[in-house]
Amino acid sequence: MIVLHKKRLILLGSLLCLSLTTISIKSALTKPKVVATVNLPVSNKVIVLDAGHRST
């Protein structure tokens, strides 16, 4: 039979919160940075859009 005491529940809850906080901070600090890159044939080129004037 498991006996639950108030001190034991508080201790286990505190340890659980502390471990989850530590794991989340560690994963946030060691996560590799993602750099977005574009590899399209129009990179570093000027594109001119002409509105076109219609004569009606």
C-alpha positions as CSV (number, residue, x, y, z in Angstrom):
1,M,0.0,0.0,0.0
2,I,1.3,3.4,-0.9
3,V,1.2,6.1,1.8
4,L,0.9,9.6,0.5
5,H,2.2,12.4,2.8
6,K,1.9,16.1,2.1
7,K,5.7,16.7,2.3
8,R,6.5,13.8,-0.1
9,L,3.9,15.1,-2.6
10,I,5.4,18.6,-2.4
11,L,8.9,17.3,-2.8
12,L,8.0,15.1,-5.8
13,G,6.1,18.0,-7.5
14,S,9.0,20.4,-6.9
15,L,11.5,17.9,-8.4
16,L,9.3,17.3,-11.4
17,C,8.9,21.0,-12.1
18,L,12.6,21.6,-11.6
19,S,13.6,18.8,-14.0
20,L,11.1,19.9,-16.7
21,T,12.4,23.4,-16.4
22,T,16.0,22.3,-16.7
23,I,15.3,20.1,-19.7
24,S,13.4,22.8,-21.5
25,I,16.2,25.4,-20.9
26,K,18.9,23.0,-21.9
27,S,17.1,22.1,-25.2
28,A,16.5,25.8,-26.0
29,L,20.2,26.6,-25.5
30,T,21.6,23.7,-27.5
31,K,19.1,23.8,-30.4
32,P,20.9,24.4,-33.7
33,K,20.1,27.7,-35.4
34,V,18.2,27.5,-38.7
35,V,19.3,29.8,-41.5
36,A,16.8,30.2,-44.3
37,T,18.4,30.2,-47.8
38,V,17.0,30.8,-51.2
39,N,18.4,29.0,-54.2
40,L,16.4,30.2,-57.2
41,P,17.5,31.3,-60.7
42,V,16.3,34.8,-60.0
43,S,18.5,35.3,-56.9
44,N,20.6,38.5,-57.1
45,K,18.8,39.7,-60.2
46,V,16.5,42.7,-60.8
47,I,13.0,42.0,-62.0
48,V,11.1,44.8,-63.6
49,L,7.3,44.6,-63.7
50,D,5.6,46.9,-66.3
51,A,2.0,47.8,-65.6
52,G,1.4,48.1,-69.3
53,H,-0.7,51.1,-70.5
54,R,-3.6,50.0,-72.5
55,S,-4.9,52.3,-75.2
56,T,-8.6,51.8,-75.9
